[in-house]
Amino acid sequence: MKIRYFLAALVLAASHMATAQQPASSSPLGFTSSIPWLTQSFAWAKEQALAYSRRGSKTMGPWYEAALPGRNAFCMRDVSHQTEGAAALGLYAANRNMLGLFVQSAAESRDWVAYWEIDGEGHPSAADYVSDSDFWFNLPANFDVLDASVRMWRWTGDDTYRNDPVFQRFFRITMSDYIQAWQLAQDKILTRPRIANQRQAEGRFVQSRGIPSYTEGTKDFIFGTDLLAAEYRAIRSFNQITNDKALAQKMQPEADTIQSLIEEVGWSEQGHHYFSTIHKDQTGSGSGDTLVLYFGAAKDPAHIRGALDYVSSPTYWKQINIEEESYVPLTLFRYGRNEAAYQILADISSPQKNRREYPEVSYGVIETIVSGVMGLSPGLIGGDSDLSTISRLPAEHDQAALTGVSIRQNQLDVMQTGTSITRLKNASGPTLRWRAEFPGTLARLKIDGKTVSAKHSTTAEGIAISWTDVTVLSGATVVVRK
C-alpha cells in the first residue's frame, strides 16, 4: 500500500475500526525460542496479525487488512506479500477469497488490470478508484498476484487455484493481453512512456493509472527494476500452474530476456547494486535490490553479492520505509545473510519501531520466523516432497519450536537445535513427505539414530545444502540430525 494517505488514515482509524467486521478469534500457530526477543517478536506479530483478520459477512467472505491501519481494505501488493504469513496462521480461506476477488476483477475496460485496492464490502476502494478511466494502479501488481496465487497453491494444495477458470483466465491475460496493453514485452519496454493508456487529460489519478513500479515518489522514469523482477517471477510461476502449456513455452524466452535486462540495464556499475528506476536514456537511480532479490530475478553471482552487501548495510535499511524493509529479513535468510537478517527482523519487530502497526509488518514477521528462521517451505505440487525445513538459528546451543503450523492439509510441530537437529511431528493430516535440509556439504545424516547417506544440492539462491527425504505418518514424530 502507499504511504500518501498515512496521516489521514490515522485520523480516520477509530471510526473505521468501530465499523469493521469482527477479527478472527485464534490460530493454532505457536512459536518459542531460547532467544527471548524472537519469542517476544512472534507473540506480538501473531496478536497483531489476528487483530487485522476478519471473519467476513453475508456479502463478503473472510479477509484481513492489508493496507493502512484502519482503512478497512486490502491492496494487491500488500496481500501478495502477506499471504505466506497468513497461510502459516491457517488463514487459507481469507487468502483464497482475497486473491479470488483480485483475479476476477481484471477487466478489458481497465486494460486488464485488477482493482488495486478492495474495501471490506468487496468494492474497489474509493481511496484509489473513481472510474475505469481514473484509478491508481502499480503495474507490478498483476504479476505479484499471479505469483502469490501459485505460492498459495503450493502452500495449501488447494487445486482451485489451478482449476478455477477465473484464475486460469487471469493467469492467461496477465501473460498476454496485459503485457501487450502496457508495453511490457522485452521489445517494447525500453521505449514505452511512463504512463501508457491514459484515457483522459485530467482527473484524480490520470498520472497514476499504471505506474510502472511500486516506487511512487518520482515521475521521470519509464519502468522500475521491481516491475521487471515481478514480470520475470510471474512468467516462471505461470509455467507451474497454467493449463496453457503452449503459452507457457512461448513465454520462457521472454523471462530470460527480462532477466538479462535486469542485469544489463538495471545494474549500477558505480554503486555495485541494482537501480530502482530506469529513465528514457536508460540511466538509472535509487536502489531496487530488495525486490530484485525477493523475486529471485537476479542471475549474475557478482551482482547478487553486491546487492546483498548493499541491502545488508544499515546505511540502506535504516532509511527505507517499513513496507520495503518488511521484505528484507526473509530475503536475506534465503541468500544466507543470516546475521543481517536477524538484525533487521529485530528492528522491524521492535516496540520502538515507527509504524510497526502497519499490517504488512506483523504478517511479514510471522513469515520470516516460519520460512526464514525455521526454513519451512512447501514443495512443488507433484514433486518429491511436500515440504522442506532448514534451520537458520544463529548458534548451535539455540533452540526454537514451531507448533500448529498449517501447510497443505497438515498441522505440524517443528523443533530445532542449532543447525544440527530438526524434529518434525505430523500432528494432524495425511502422511507427509519431509525433506530435512542442513547447511553445508555433509556425508551422512541420521534419521531417528539410523545413519543414511546425505544427498546434496544448491538452492536457487546459491546455498549448498545436504538433505534426506523422510516419510512421516499422521501422528508420528521423526528426528533428523547431522
C-alpha positions in Angstrom: 0.0 0.0 0.0 1.1 3.6 -0.5 2.0 6.0 2.3 0.5 9.1 0.8 -2.7 8.7 2.9 -0.9 7.8 6.2 -1.9 10.9 8.3 -5.4 10.9 7.0 -5.7 7.2 7.9 -4.6 7.9 11.4 -7.4 10.4 11.9 -10.0 8.1 10.4 -8.7 4.9 12.1 -11.0 5.0 15.1 -14.2 5.3 13.1 -13.1 2.6 10.6 -12.3 0.1 13.4 -15.6 0.8 15.0 -17.5 -0.3 11.9 -15.1 -3.1 10.7 -16.1 -6.7 10.8 -15.0 -8.7 13.9 -11.5 -10.1 13.9 -10.9 -13.9 13.7 -10.6 -15.3 17.2 -7.5 -17.5 17.1 -4.8 -19.5 15.3 -3.1 -22.8 16.4 0.3 -21.4 15.3 2.8 -21.0 18.2 6.5 -20.3 18.5 9.0 -20.3 21.3 12.8 -19.9 21.3 15.7 -19.8 23.7 16.3 -16.4 22.1 13.9 -14.2 24.1 13.4 -11.4 21.6 12.4 -13.9 18.9 9.7 -15.3 21.2 8.5 -11.8 22.0 8.5 -10.7 18.4 6.4 -13.7 17.4 3.9 -13.2 20.2 3.4 -9.6 19.2 3.2 -10.4 15.5 0.6 -13.1 16.0 -1.6 -11.0 18.1 -1.3 -8.0 15.8 -1.9 -10.1 12.6 -5.0 -11.7 14.0 -6.4 -8.3 15.1 -6.4 -7.4 11.4 -8.2 -10.6 10.3 -11.9 -10.5 9.5 -14.5 -13.3 9.6 -16.4 -11.7 6.8 -20.1 -11.2 6.3 -23.0 -12.4 4.1 -21.7 -10.3 1.3 -18.0 -10.6 1.9 -16.0 -13.7 2.7 -13.1 -13.9 5.2 -10.3 -11.4 4.7 -7.6 -9.5 6.5 -6.5 -5.9 6.4 -3.6 -5.3 4.0 -3.4 -1.6 3.7 -3.0 1.4 6.0 -4.3 0.6 9.5 -8.0 1.4 9.9 -8.5 1.7 6.1 -10.8 -1.4 6.2 -9.3 -2.6 2.9 -6.7 -4.8 1.2 -4.3 -3.9 -1.6 -2.7 -6.1 -4.3 0.9 -5.6 -3.3 0.3 -6.0 0.4 -1.8 -9.1 0.1 0.7 -10.7 -2.3 3.3 -10.2 0.4 1.2 -11.1 3.4 -0.2 -14.4 2.1 2.6 -16.7 3.5 2.3 -15.3 7.0 -1.5 -15.6 6.7 -1.2 -19.2 5.4 1.1 -20.2 8.4 -1.6 -18.8 10.7 -4.2 -21.0 8.9 -6.0 -18.2 7.2 -6.4 -20.3 4.0 -9.9 -19.1 3.3 -9.0 -15.5 3.6 -6.1 -15.8 1.1 -8.3 -17.7 -1.3 -11.1 -15.1 -1.1 -8.9 -12.1 -1.4 -6.8 -13.4 -4.3 -10.0 -14.5 -6.0 -11.6 -11.1 -5.7 -8.5 -9.6 -7.3 -8.3 -12.0 -10.2 -12.0 -11.8 -11.1 -11.8 -8.0 -11.2 -9.3 -7.8 -14.1 -11.1 -6.2 -17.0 -10.5 -5.0 -20.5 -12.1 -1.7 -19.7 -9.1 -1.1 -17.4 -6.6 -2.5 -19.8 -6.7 -5.8 -18.0 -5.6 -4.6 -14.5 -7.4 -5.8 -11.4 -8.7 -3.5 -8.7 -5.6 -2.1 -6.9 -7.4 -2.0 -3.5 -10.7 -3.5 -2.3 -12.6 -2.5 0.7 -14.2 -4.6 3.4 -17.5 -4.7 1.5 -15.9 -6.1 -1.6 -15.9 -2.9 -3.7 -13.0 -1.0 -5.3 -11.7 1.4 -2.6 -12.8 5.0 -3.1 -9.3 6.0 -1.9 -7.9 4.7 -5.2 -10.7 4.4 -7.7 -13.0 6.9 -9.4 -13.8 5.1 -12.7 -12.3 2.7 -15.1 -10.5 5.7 -16.7 -9.4 7.3 -13.5 -7.8 5.0 -10.8 -4.5 4.2 -9.1 -2.5 1.2 -10.2 1.1 0.0 -9.9 1.9 -2.3 -12.8 3.9 -5.0 -10.9 0.7 -5.9 -9.1 -0.9 -8.3 -11.6 2.4 -10.2 -11.8 2.7 -10.2 -8.0 -0.8 -11.6 -7.5 -0.2 -14.3 -10.1 2.9 -15.4 -8.2 1.1 -15.2 -4.9 -1.6 -17.5 -6.3 0.9 -20.1 -7.3 2.7 -19.9 -3.9 -0.7 -20.4 -2.1 -1.4 -23.3 -4.4 1.8 -24.9 -3.3 1.3 -24.0 0.4 -2.3 -25.2 0.7 -2.6 -27.8 -2.0 -5.9 -26.2 -2.9 -6.4 -27.1 -6.6 -9.0 -24.4 -7.2 -6.0 -22.0 -7.6 -5.1 -24.1 -10.6 -8.5 -25.4 -11.8 -10.8 -22.4 -11.3 -11.5 -20.9 -14.8 -11.4 -17.4 -13.2 -7.8 -17.9 -12.0 -6.8 -19.5 -15.3 -8.3 -16.5 -17.2 -6.3 -14.1 -15.0 -3.1 -16.0 -15.5 -3.6 -16.1 -19.3 -4.5 -12.5 -19.8 -1.6 -11.3 -17.5 0.8 -13.2 -19.6 -0.7 -11.9 -22.9 -3.2 -9.0 -23.1 -1.8 -7.3 -20.0 1.8 -7.4 -21.2 0.8 -6.1 -24.6 -1.5 -3.4 -23.4 1.1 -1.8 -21.1 4.1 -2.3 -23.4 5.9 -4.6 -21.0 7.4 -7.1 -23.5 11.1 -7.1 -23.8 11.0 -5.5 -27.3 8.8 -2.6 -26.1 9.7 -1.8 -22.5 12.8 0.3 -23.2 10.8 2.7 -25.4 7.5 2.8 -23.5 6.1 6.0 -22.0 5.9 6.2 -18.2 2.1 6.2 -18.3 0.6 4.2 -21.2 -3.1 4.1 -21.9 -4.0 7.5 -20.5 -7.8 7.8 -21.1 -8.4 11.4 -20.1 -6.4 14.6 -19.8 -7.4 15.5 -16.3 -8.5 13.5 -13.3 -7.6 12.5 -9.8 -5.4 9.6 -10.8 -4.5 10.1 -14.5 -0.8 10.3 -13.7 -1.1 7.1 -11.6 -3.1 4.9 -13.9 -0.4 2.3 -14.5 2.7 3.4 -12.6 5.5 1.1 -13.9 6.9 0.3 -10.5 6.0 0.1 -6.8 8.2 3.2 -6.5 5.9 6.2 -6.4 8.0 9.2 -5.5 9.1 10.5 -8.9 7.6 10.8 -12.4 10.7 10.8 -14.5 11.2 7.1 -15.3 9.8 4.5 -17.7 9.9 1.4 -15.5 11.3 0.1 -12.3 13.5 -2.9 -11.9 10.9 -4.3 -9.5 8.5 -4.4 -12.4 10.9 -6.4 -14.5 11.6 -8.7 -11.5 7.9 -9.3 -10.8 7.3 -10.0 -14.5 10.2 -12.5 -14.5 8.9 -14.3 -11.5 5.3 -14.3 -12.8 6.4 -16.0 -16.0 8.3 -18.7 -14.1 5.3 -19.2 -11.8 2.9 -19.3 -14.7 4.8 -22.2 -16.1 4.0 -24.2 -12.9 0.2 -23.7 -12.8 -1.1 -22.9 -16.3 -3.2 -25.2 -18.4 -2.0 -23.4 -21.5 1.3 -25.1 -22.0 1.8 -23.6 -25.4 1.7 -20.1 -24.0 4.0 -21.1 -21.1 6.6 -22.4 -23.5 6.3 -19.3 -25.6 6.9 -17.1 -22.5 10.1 -18.8 -21.2 12.5 -17.0 -23.6 10.7 -13.7 -22.6 11.6 -14.4 -19.0 15.3 -15.0 -19.9 15.4 -11.7 -21.8 13.7 -9.8 -19.0 16.3 -11.2 -16.6 19.1 -10.1 -18.9 17.6 -6.5 -19.0 17.8 -6.5 -15.2 21.4 -7.5 -15.3 22.4 -5.1 -18.1 20.2 -2.1 -17.8 19.2 -2.4 -14.2 22.7 -2.8 -12.7 24.7 0.2 -11.4 28.4 -0.4 -12.0 29.3 2.6 -9.9 27.1 1.7 -7.0 27.5 -2.1 -7.2 23.8 -2.7 -6.8 20.6 -2.7 -8.8 18.9 0.5 -9.7 15.3 1.2 -8.6 14.1 3.1 -11.7 15.2 3.3 -15.3 14.8 6.5 -17.3 14.3 7.1 -21.1 18.0 7.4 -21.7 18.5 4.1 -19.9 20.2 5.6 -17.0 19.0 4.6 -13.5 18.6 5.8 -10.0 17.8 4.6 -6.5 18.0 1.1 -5.1 15.8 -1.8 -6.4 17.9 -4.5 -4.8 15.4 -5.9 -2.3 12.6 -6.8 -4.8 15.0 -8.0 -7.5 16.4 -10.4 -4.9 12.9 -11.2 -3.3 11.5 -12.2 -6.7 14.6 -14.3 -7.4 15.2 -12.4 -10.6 19.0 -11.8 -10.3 21.4 -14.1 -12.1 24.9 -12.7 -12.1 26.7 -14.0 -9.0 28.9 -10.9 -8.6 25.8 -8.7 -8.9 23.9 -10.8 -6.3 26.8 -10.4 -3.9 26.9 -6.7 -4.5 23.1 -6.4 -4.0 23.3 -8.4 -0.8 26.1 -6.3 0.6 24.1 -3.2 -0.2 20.8 -4.4 1.4 22.6 -5.8 4.4 24.1 -2.4 5.2 22.3 -0.2 7.9 23.1 2.7 5.6 20.4 1.2 3.3 17.8 -0.4 5.6 17.7 2.3 8.3 16.5 4.9 5.8 13.8 2.9 3.8 10.1 2.9 4.6 8.8 0.0 6.7 6.9 -1.5 3.7 10.2 -2.1 1.8 12.0 -3.1 5.0 9.5 -5.8 5.7 10.7 -7.8 2.7 14.3 -7.7 3.7 14.8 -10.2 6.5 13.3 -13.3 4.7 15.2 -12.3 1.5 18.5 -12.2 3.4 17.8 -15.5 5.2 17.2 -17.2 1.8 20.5 -15.9 0.5 22.5 -16.9 3.5 23.0 -13.5 5.1 21.6 -14.6 8.4 23.4 -12.1 10.7 21.9 -9.1 8.8 18.5 -10.9 8.6 18.3 -11.2 12.3 19.4 -7.6 12.8 16.6 -6.3 10.5 14.0 -8.7 11.9 14.7 -7.3 15.4 14.4 -3.8 14.0 11.0 -4.1 12.3 9.5 -6.0 15.3 10.9 -3.7 18.0 8.3 -1.9 20.1 10.1 1.3 19.4 9.8 0.9 15.6 7.8 3.7 14.0 4.8 2.4 12.1 5.2 -1.2 13.4 1.4 -1.4 13.4 1.3 -1.5 9.6 -0.4 -4.8 8.8 2.3 -6.0 6.4 4.9 -5.9 9.3 3.2 -8.4 11.6 2.4 -10.8 8.7 6.0 -10.4 7.4 7.5 -11.2 10.9 5.5 -14.4 11.0 6.5 -15.4 7.5 10.2 -14.6 8.4 10.2 -16.7 11.5 8.4 -19.7 9.9 10.1 -19.6 6.5 13.3 -17.8 7.4 14.4 -18.8 10.9 12.9 -22.3 10.7 13.3 -22.6 7.0 9.9 -24.2 6.3 9.0 -24.2 2.6 6.3 -26.2 0.7 7.5 -28.4 -2.1 6.4 -28.3 -5.7 3.0 -29.8 -6.4 3.6 -33.3 -7.7 7.3 -33.1 -6.6 9.3 -35.4 -4.5 8.5 -33.8 -1.1 5.6 -32.0 0.5 7.8 -29.6 2.4 11.3 -28.9 3.5 12.9 -27.4 6.5 16.3 -25.9 7.2 17.3 -24.3 10.5 18.9 -20.9 10.4 19.3 -20.5 14.2 22.4 -18.4 14.9 24.3 -20.7 17.3 24.4 -24.5 18.0 23.0 -24.1 21.5 20.0 -22.1 20.3 16.6 -23.8 20.2 13.3 -23.0 18.6 9.9 -24.7 18.4 7.1 -24.0 15.9 3.8 -25.6 16.8 0.5 -25.9 14.9 1.8 -24.5 11.6 -0.6 -25.1 8.8 0.8 -26.4 5.5 -1.5 -28.2 2.9 -3.9 -30.4 4.9 -1.5 -30.9 7.8 -0.7 -29.2 11.1 2.9 -29.6 12.1 5.2 -29.1 15.0 8.9 -28.4 14.2 11.6 -28.2 16.8 15.2 -27.3 16.0 18.5 -27.2 17.9 21.1 -25.1 16.2 21.5 -26.1 12.6 22.2 -29.8 13.7 18.9 -31.3 14.8 15.3 -31.0 13.5 12.4 -32.8 15.0 9.1 -32.9 13.0 5.8 -34.1 14.3 2.9 -34.6 11.9 0.3 -33.5 14.4 -2.7 -33.9 12.1 -3.4 -34.6 8.5 -2.3 -37.3 6.0 1.1 -38.9 5.6 3.8 -36.3 4.8 6.9 -36.4 2.7 9.5 -34.3 4.5 12.8 -33.1 3.1 15.1 -32.4 6.1 17.8 -30.0 4.9 21.0 -28.8 6.6 23.5 -26.2 5.6 26.8 -27.3 4.0 28.0 -30.5 2.4 27.7 -33.5 4.8 28.5 -37.1 4.0 25.8 -38.6 6.3 22.7 -37.8 8.3 20.8 -39.7 11.0 17.1 -40.5 10.9 15.9 -41.5 14.3 19.5 -42.7 15.0 19.9 -44.6 11.8 22.8 -43.3 9.6 21.9 -42.6 5.9 23.9 -41.1 3.1 23.2 -37.4 2.6 22.1 -36.0 -0.7 23.4 -32.7 -2.0 22.1 -29.7 -4.0 22.4 -26.0 -4.3 19.4 -23.7 -3.7 18.1 -21.2 -6.2 19.9 -18.6 -4.1 23.3 -20.5 -4.4 23.4 -22.0 -1.0 24.9 -25.5 -0.7 22.8 -27.9 1.3 22.7 -31.6 2.4 19.4 -33.4 2.8 17.4 -36.6 3.1 13.7 -37.4 2.4 11.6 -38.9 5.2 8.0 -40.2 5.2 6.2 -39.0 8.3 2.9 -40.8 9.2 0.0 -39.0 10.7 0.7 -38.5 14.4 4.3 -39.6 14.1 7.5 -37.8 15.1 10.8 -38.1 13.3 14.2 -36.7 14.3 16.9 -36.0 11.7 20.3 -34.7 12.7 23.8 -34.3 11.4 
